[in-house]
């Protein structure tokens, strides 16, 4: 009666106390080539939470692949695990192959904005539908992203759903992960009633989810990977999946939650950074300048709020066009309660 049954998702079937590897399914290219979405499962011997680890929804955001590898292959013993880990190391293999933020050549969709997906939709929306089959079997989610030039080893985003128990569980996960926390209010997209991003859709469906913006963008460091592994294990400890005490993250961590403000370029040119990621700033401080190709200063970008520089997330290179996203500022939320 109490026997733990095998868990089957996609083409992966895993007995209690075992690991399994395979895929959630595949999409087909024009020549019939099957492109599979990889899936890894660790099934514990005891009943407990199901935790989904997700990485590389966007092609350049690769640090989570290494974090997941270490968690699944080195850190977790299936015989001692309580519950199950579902892991998707490369959520968008087409974007991964081309180091592209969106799915290239086909529909140019952002996978993160395609959930819960549709099995009859475009190629990105079909991938979202397959991934949702794992999301729907999960109790908790850690969605690992990457951002260029982040403070410390990144920060954790919680997009509030308005459902107190779900929001509290997500914030508890973020606190356990141990990085600076960004609180974001839920926003609905009017078109088709969609919610922005996997995290928002999961939270709306009652599944606590944290989104980790790490410093792994196109490349990753050992220290950033260590931080990611530490964070995931910390969450697993708080969920009772593995024994042990939560370990403090190294480097700067803001003691209070933050609200972010995105800053954009209005002129084209070379971006000169005037503050460092993680540096404390006052309202009105210059965080960046733009110089044109002749060396003339054409724009001064100032912070609208006091707080910290969370990241300089220019996506391609340090030459920016008007309208490009160049800085993310974190405003301290005083006396925050949930």
Secondary structure, 3 states (H helix, E strand, C coil): CCCCCCEEECCEEECCCEEEEEEEEEEECCCCCEEEEEEEEEECCEEEEEEEEEECCCCCCCHHHHHHHHHHHHHCCCCCCEEEEEEECCCCHHHHHHCCCCCCCCCCCCHHHCCCCCCCCCHHHHHHHHHHHHHCCCCEEEEEEECCCECCCEEEEEECCCCHHHHHHHHHHHHHHCCEEEEECCCECCHHHCECHHHHHHHHCCCEEEEEEECCCCCCCHHHHHHHHHHHHHHHHHCCCCCCCCCCCCCCCCCCCEEEEEEECCCCEEEEECCCCCCEECCCCEEEEEECCCCCEEEEEECCCCEEEEECCCCCCCEECCCCEEEEEEEECCCCCC
